[in-house]
Amino acid sequence: MSNSLWMALGLVLVVEGLGPLVAPNGWRQMVAQLSEQPDNQLRRIGGCLVVAGAVIAYYFS
């Protein structure tokens, strides 16, 4: 992998780790609420995140 991909992976891990590090109880409640959502809602959220990430990556490349 190129250095850019490793940097992107590292930044994703940092951002993902901030929630449980800073506010573990709030993070746990958020995950519990997400787990109660119907599959279609989770797919919609995931799709929006993928599109937003692709747009950001394209814009900065």
C-alpha positions as CSV (number, residue, x, y, z in Angstrom):
1,M,0.0,0.0,0.0
2,S,1.1,3.5,-0.6
3,N,1.9,5.9,2.3
4,S,-1.3,7.8,1.6
5,L,-3.4,4.7,2.3
6,W,-1.6,3.9,5.5
7,M,-2.0,7.5,6.6
8,A,-5.7,7.4,5.8
9,L,-6.1,4.1,7.7
10,G,-4.3,5.6,10.7
11,L,-6.5,8.7,10.7
12,V,-9.6,6.5,10.6
13,L,-8.4,4.6,13.6
14,V,-7.7,7.8,15.5
15,V,-11.1,9.2,14.8
16,E,-12.9,6.0,15.6
17,G,-11.0,5.7,18.9
18,L,-11.8,9.2,20.1
19,G,-15.4,8.3,21.0
20,P,-14.7,5.5,23.5
21,L,-11.6,7.3,24.8
22,V,-13.3,10.6,25.6
23,A,-16.9,9.6,26.4
24,P,-17.2,5.8,26.9
25,N,-20.7,6.0,28.4
26,G,-22.1,8.2,25.6
27,W,-20.4,6.1,23.0
28,R,-21.9,2.9,24.5
29,Q,-25.4,4.5,24.5
30,M,-24.9,5.6,20.9
31,V,-23.9,2.1,19.8
32,A,-26.9,0.6,21.7
33,Q,-29.2,3.0,19.9
34,L,-27.7,2.2,16.5
35,S,-28.1,-1.6,17.2
36,E,-31.8,-1.0,17.6
37,Q,-32.2,0.6,14.2
38,P,-33.8,-1.4,11.4
39,D,-31.4,-2.8,8.8
40,N,-32.6,-0.4,6.0
41,Q,-31.8,2.6,8.2
42,L,-28.3,1.3,9.0
43,R,-27.7,0.7,5.3
44,R,-28.8,4.2,4.5
45,I,-26.4,5.6,7.1
46,G,-23.6,3.5,5.9
47,G,-24.2,4.5,2.3
48,C,-24.2,8.2,3.2
49,L,-20.9,7.7,5.1
50,V,-19.3,5.9,2.1
51,V,-20.4,8.6,-0.3
52,A,-19.3,11.4,2.0
53,G,-15.9,9.7,2.4
54,A,-15.5,9.1,-1.4
55,V,-16.3,12.8,-2.1
56,I,-13.9,14.0,0.5
57,A,-11.1,11.7,-0.8
58,Y,-11.8,12.8,-4.4
59,Y,-11.8,16.5,-3.4
60,F,-8.5,16.3,-1.7
61,S,-6.7,14.0,-4.2
